[in-house]
Amino acid sequence: MKADINTQEMNVEELLTIVESISDGVMAVNNDLQVIYFNNSAEIITGKKREAVIGMNCNTVMSVCDGDCAMIETIQSKKRMVNQYLCINRSDGKEVPISVSTALLKDKTGKIVGGVETFRDLSLVETLRKELEYSYSFSDIIGHSQLMQNLFELIPIIAQSDSTVLIEGESGTGKELVARAIHNSSHRQQNPMIVVNSGAIPDTLLESELFGYKAGAFTDAKKDKLGRFALAKGGTLFLDEIGDISSALQVKLLRVLQDQVYEPLGSVKSEKANVRIIAATNKNLVKLMETGQFRQDLYYRLNVVGLSLPPLRERETDIPLLIDHFIGKFNLIFNKDILGVTHFALNILMKHHYPGNVRELENIIEHAFVVCPSGVIRPEYLPHFLQNSSRSIPLFEVNGSLEQVEILTITAALKRNNGQRKETALELGINPSTLYRKMQKYKLPCKTEKS
């Protein structure tokens, strides 16, 4: 069946309208690898303005995290590329996974005059993949505070050893995330990481869950069952809430750590325990030792390498980074375009104590996404317990650590309102004169408004 529309009859303006409307980024270069076209989606994915990138080298524009620019490879090899997975650095420093396809650009005579590259943001796919596979790395741990920087220096070193690790920290600080990052950066990464929540399994069942059992070991044992130590063979066994296990089980776990062997229930043969142990707790094990609730010898066997995760209230400068991270995550999941948080909402979030730590902040942002239709998150979109406390909270002064969040929020709002300051200020909930001062402070381009 012949198409009703003859593409040869379409003019350049009509073709550009089509290209500008698609969700994939499109970039074209000449033979000197200088960018000659950059569509709207390319701006969104890379965080770079077309006015700034036109004429730049494509390798500079598409800052690949590891490897060469796909467009350069296509121009040099004269071969197209289809759906290659790459990771680029956005203008704000974020790493963005993309799928890239390239082709040579030819004129009517068939002469090569450059190349064209299309790329698709795979952030949502990557987020969902990590949720399913738990394949977290150090880059997934958010934090620029000194406490977190000290932690980042230790974790890569720890990952290269097989020493037992004890991670201490309050609930919601990300102990399992750190454990998975250690495992995924170690030589055991190709083998499984098995998680055991010691506090969620009754003590009568925990022993069989850890060590397994043989058929006939007890009444309902109809056949052999592998325990978590066997399932984690060659990999990592993460024992969460280690402070909750009984004294009897502490003795058996101590033997595994000392002799690297264990016996399944009902077995007379010892099994080799080829696993790395990472334990975690939100309890003070030193105090539990003083009261006789936790064995001292087991504590020192577990605490060969100790990591202490700081609560969120002790690293408040990381709160804006985490907010920005969760907004990006939930924009993908909810298919929304939330720009950020208002100054007043950010003020409330900065002053909250966060007894639930990072997990609580994530839940707060998710709540805001559910009730916020679009634009920016205002105080009224936050949970009620935060709204009720907001009146007594003094406004904080915006410092260097918060500037990035504010710049991104204002820039996105200006773009949304076509550079009109009055409409932008109305959306952000601030006075137009305040917006103008902030635009001058951050040297954001000001559009002259008609009276």
C-alpha positions in Angstrom: 0.0 0.0 0.0 1.4 3.3 -1.1 1.9 6.0 1.6 -0.4 9.0 1.3 2.3 11.4 2.3 5.3 11.9 0.1 8.3 12.8 2.3 10.1 14.4 -0.5 7.4 17.1 -0.6 7.8 17.9 3.1 9.9 21.0 3.7 12.7 21.3 6.2 10.6 23.1 8.7 8.0 20.3 8.8 10.8 17.7 9.2 12.3 19.6 12.0 9.0 19.9 13.8 8.7 16.1 13.7 12.3 15.6 15.0 11.7 18.2 17.8 8.6 16.3 18.9 10.1 12.9 19.5 11.4 11.8 23.0 14.8 10.5 21.7 17.7 12.9 21.6 19.0 13.7 18.1 22.4 15.2 17.3 24.0 15.8 13.9 27.6 16.7 13.2 29.7 17.7 10.2 32.8 15.9 9.0 34.9 17.9 11.5 32.7 16.4 14.3 31.2 19.8 15.1 27.6 19.8 16.3 25.3 21.3 13.7 21.9 20.2 15.2 20.7 19.4 18.7 17.0 18.7 19.3 14.9 19.5 22.4 15.1 16.0 23.8 18.9 16.0 23.5 18.9 19.2 25.7 16.8 17.4 28.3 18.8 14.2 28.4 22.2 15.9 28.5 21.3 19.0 30.4 23.0 21.1 27.8 21.5 24.0 25.8 21.6 23.8 22.0 22.9 27.4 21.8 25.9 26.4 23.8 26.7 23.1 22.0 26.3 24.2 18.4 29.8 24.2 16.9 31.4 22.2 19.8 33.1 18.9 19.3 30.7 16.0 19.8 33.1 14.2 22.1 32.8 17.3 24.4 29.1 17.4 24.2 28.5 13.7 24.7 30.9 13.2 27.6 31.1 9.4 27.8 31.9 8.0 31.2 34.0 5.1 29.9 34.9 4.7 26.3 34.9 6.7 23.1 32.3 8.9 21.5 29.9 6.8 19.4 29.8 9.4 16.7 33.5 9.5 16.3 33.6 5.7 15.9 31.0 5.9 13.2 32.7 8.7 11.2 36.0 6.9 11.4 34.8 3.4 10.6 32.1 4.4 8.2 29.8 1.9 9.9 26.5 2.6 11.6 25.9 1.6 15.3 22.6 0.3 16.6 21.4 0.4 20.2 24.8 0.5 21.9 24.7 1.0 25.7 26.7 3.9 26.9 26.8 6.1 30.0 27.3 9.9 29.7 27.9 12.7 32.2 25.1 15.3 32.3 26.0 18.9 32.8 25.0 18.7 36.5 27.5 15.8 37.0 24.9 13.0 37.0 25.6 9.8 35.1 22.9 8.9 32.6 22.7 5.5 30.9 21.6 5.8 27.2 21.0 3.6 24.2 22.8 5.1 21.1 22.3 4.5 17.4 24.4 6.3 14.8 24.5 6.7 11.0 26.4 8.5 8.4 24.9 11.8 7.0 25.0 12.0 3.2 24.0 14.7 0.7 22.0 14.1 -2.5 25.0 12.9 -4.3 25.9 10.3 -1.7 28.8 12.2 -0.4 29.4 11.8 3.4 28.9 15.2 5.0 28.8 14.2 8.6 26.8 11.9 10.9 23.6 11.7 13.0 23.2 10.2 16.4 20.0 9.3 18.2 20.0 8.4 21.9 17.4 7.3 24.4 17.4 7.9 28.2 17.5 4.5 29.9 17.4 5.9 33.5 14.1 4.3 34.2 15.1 0.9 32.8 18.3 1.1 34.8 16.5 2.0 38.0 14.1 -0.8 37.6 16.9 -3.2 36.8 18.7 -2.3 39.9 15.6 -2.7 42.0 15.2 -6.2 40.6 18.8 -7.3 40.6 20.1 -5.2 43.5 23.2 -4.4 41.4 24.1 -1.3 43.3 27.5 0.3 43.1 29.3 3.1 45.0 27.8 5.7 42.6 24.3 4.8 43.9 25.2 6.0 47.4 24.4 9.7 47.6 26.4 12.1 49.7 29.0 14.9 49.5 29.3 15.6 53.3 32.7 14.9 54.9 31.2 11.9 56.8 30.2 10.3 53.6 33.4 11.2 51.8 35.3 9.4 54.6 33.1 6.4 54.0 33.6 6.4 50.3 37.4 6.3 50.8 37.1 3.1 52.9 34.5 1.1 50.9 36.6 0.4 47.7 39.5 -0.8 49.9 37.2 -3.0 52.0 35.6 -4.5 48.8 38.9 -6.0 47.7 39.4 -8.1 50.8 37.5 -11.1 52.1 37.4 -9.8 55.7 34.2 -9.9 57.7 32.5 -6.6 57.8 30.2 -5.2 60.5 28.0 -2.2 59.4 26.4 -0.3 62.2 23.8 2.4 61.8 20.2 3.4 62.5 17.3 2.0 60.5 17.0 3.6 57.1 20.7 4.7 56.8 21.3 2.4 53.9 23.2 -0.5 55.4 22.0 -3.1 52.8 22.9 -0.6 50.0 26.4 -0.4 51.3 26.7 -4.2 51.7 25.5 -4.7 48.1 28.0 -2.0 46.8 30.8 -3.9 48.6 29.7 -7.2 47.1 29.2 -5.9 43.6 32.7 -4.3 43.7 34.5 -7.4 45.0 36.0 -10.5 43.3 32.8 -12.4 44.5 30.5 -10.2 42.4 29.7 -13.0 39.9 28.4 -15.2 42.7 25.2 -14.5 44.7 24.7 -12.2 47.6 22.2 -13.8 49.9 20.3 -11.7 52.5 19.1 -12.9 55.8 17.0 -10.6 58.0 17.8 -12.2 61.4 15.1 -10.1 63.2 12.3 -11.3 60.9 12.8 -15.0 61.2 11.9 -16.9 64.4 14.9 -18.3 66.2 13.6 -21.8 65.9 13.7 -21.5 62.1 16.7 -19.3 61.7 19.2 -22.1 62.3 17.7 -24.3 59.5 17.5 -21.3 57.3 21.2 -20.6 57.7 22.6 -24.1 57.7 19.9 -26.1 55.9 18.9 -29.6 56.9 18.9 -33.2 55.9 15.8 -35.4 55.2 14.5 -36.9 58.4 16.2 -34.2 60.6 12.8 -33.5 62.1 9.2 -34.6 61.5 8.4 -32.4 58.5 11.8 -32.7 56.9 10.8 -34.8 53.9 13.8 -34.0 51.8 17.2 -32.1 52.0 17.1 -28.3 52.0 20.0 -26.1 51.3 20.6 -23.3 53.8 21.7 -19.7 53.1 25.4 -20.5 53.6 25.1 -23.1 50.8 23.1 -20.8 48.5 25.7 -18.0 49.0 28.6 -20.3 48.1 31.4 -18.3 46.5 29.6 -15.1 47.2 28.4 -13.0 50.2 26.1 -13.7 53.0 24.5 -10.5 54.5 23.2 -11.0 58.0 21.0 -8.1 58.7 19.9 -7.2 62.3 22.6 -9.5 63.7 21.9 -8.2 67.2 18.6 -10.1 67.3 20.0 -13.6 67.1 19.8 -15.9 70.2 22.8 -16.9 72.4 22.6 -20.5 71.1 22.8 -19.4 67.5 25.6 -17.0 68.3 27.7 -19.9 69.4 27.1 -21.8 66.1 27.8 -18.7 64.0 31.0 -18.1 65.9 32.2 -21.6 64.9 31.5 -20.9 61.3 33.6 -17.7 61.5 36.4 -19.5 63.3 36.6 -22.8 61.4 34.8 -21.9 58.1 32.6 -25.0 58.4 29.1 -25.8 59.5 26.7 -28.8 59.8 23.2 -28.9 58.3 20.6 -30.1 60.8 20.6 -33.9 60.9 24.0 -34.2 59.2 27.1 -35.8 60.6 29.3 -34.3 57.9 30.7 -30.7 58.0 30.3 -28.5 55.0 32.8 -25.9 53.9 31.6 -22.3 54.2 33.0 -20.5 51.2 31.3 -17.1 51.8 32.1 -13.6 52.9 30.1 -12.5 55.9 28.8 -8.9 56.1 26.7 -8.3 59.1 24.6 -5.2 60.0 22.8 -3.9 63.1 20.9 -0.9 64.3 21.6 -1.9 67.9 24.5 -0.9 70.1 26.3 -4.3 70.3 28.8 -3.0 72.9 26.0 -2.3 75.3 24.5 -5.7 74.5 27.9 -7.3 75.4 27.9 -5.5 78.7 24.5 -7.0 79.6 25.5 -10.4 78.4 23.1 -10.4 75.4 25.8 -10.6 72.8 29.0 -12.7 72.9 32.2 -10.7 73.0 34.1 -13.2 71.0 31.5 -13.1 68.2 31.5 -9.3 68.2 35.2 -9.2 67.5 35.0 -11.9 64.9 32.3 -9.9 63.1 33.9 -6.5 63.6 37.2 -7.2 61.7 36.3 -4.2 59.6 33.7 -1.9 61.1 31.7 0.7 59.2 29.4 3.2 61.0 26.8 4.9 58.8 25.9 8.4 60.0 22.2 9.3 60.5 20.8 11.8 58.1 20.5 14.5 60.8 24.3 14.5 61.0 24.8 15.1 57.3 22.2 17.6 56.5 24.2 19.1 53.6 23.4 15.9 51.8 19.6 16.4 52.0 19.3 18.6 48.9 21.3 16.0 46.9 19.0 13.2 48.1 15.9 15.3 47.3 17.2 15.9 43.8 18.0 12.2 43.4 14.6 11.1 44.6 12.8 13.7 42.4 14.7 12.3 39.4 13.8 8.7 40.4 10.1 9.4 40.9 9.8 11.5 37.8 10.7 8.4 35.9 8.5 6.0 37.9 5.4 8.3 38.0 6.0 9.7 34.5 5.8 13.2 35.8 7.9 16.4 35.3 8.3 17.7 38.9 10.9 20.5 38.7 12.0 20.5 42.3 10.9 21.9 45.7 10.1 25.5 46.6 12.3 27.4 49.0 9.7 27.0 51.8 9.3 23.3 51.2 13.1 22.8 51.2 13.3 24.8 54.4 10.9 22.4 56.1 12.8 19.3 54.7 16.1 20.7 55.9 14.9 21.3 59.4 13.2 17.9 59.9 14.9 15.5 62.3 14.5 12.3 60.2 14.2 9.5 62.7 13.7 7.2 59.7 16.8 8.6 58.0 17.2 8.4 54.2 14.3 5.9 53.9 12.0 8.4 55.5 13.1 11.2 53.2 12.4 9.0 50.2 8.9 8.2 51.5 8.2 11.9 52.0 9.2 12.7 48.4 7.1 9.8 47.1 4.1 11.1 49.1 4.6 14.5 47.5 4.7 13.0 44.1 1.4 11.3 44.7 -0.4 14.5 45.6 1.6 17.0 43.5 0.1 17.3 40.0 3.0 19.1 38.3 5.4 22.0 38.6 7.1 22.2 42.0 6.6 20.6 45.4 5.1 23.1 47.8 4.7 22.7 51.6 1.1 21.7 51.2 2.2 18.6 49.2 4.3 17.3 52.1 2.9 14.9 54.7 0.7 16.6 57.3 3.1 16.1 60.2 5.6 18.2 58.3 3.0 20.9 57.4 1.9 21.2 61.1 5.5 21.8 62.2 6.4 24.3 59.5 5.1 27.4 61.2 7.6 27.2 64.0 10.6 26.6 61.8 12.8 29.7 61.0 13.9 30.1 57.4 17.5 29.0 56.8 19.9 30.9 54.7 20.7 29.3 51.3 24.4 28.4 51.2 26.7 26.8 48.7 25.5 23.3 49.3 22.0 24.3 48.4 22.7 26.5 45.4 22.6 23.6 42.9 19.1 22.6 43.9 17.9 26.2 43.6 19.6 26.9 40.3 18.1 23.8 38.8 14.7 24.6 40.1 14.7 28.2 38.8 16.2 27.2 35.4 13.6 24.5 34.9 10.7 26.8 35.9 12.0 29.6 33.6 12.1 27.1 30.7 8.6 25.9 31.5 7.3 29.4 31.4 9.3 30.5 28.3 11.5 32.8 30.3 8.6 34.9 31.6 9.6 36.0 35.2 6.1 36.8 36.4 4.7 33.4 35.5 7.8 31.7 36.8 7.6 33.5 40.1 3.9 32.6 40.4 4.7 29.0 39.9 7.6 29.0 42.4 5.6 30.8 45.0 8.0 33.8 45.3 7.9 37.5 44.6 9.0 38.5 41.0 11.6 40.8 42.5 13.0 38.0 44.6 13.2 35.8 41.5 15.0 38.6 39.6 17.6 39.0 42.4 18.3 35.3 42.4 18.6 35.2 38.6 21.2 38.0 38.9 23.0 36.2 41.7 23.3 33.0 39.8 23.9 34.8 36.5 20.9 33.2 34.8 19.8 34.8 31.5 17.1 37.4 31.9 14.5 37.8 29.2 13.2 41.3 28.7 9.5 41.4 29.5 7.0 43.6 27.7 5.0 46.0 29.8 
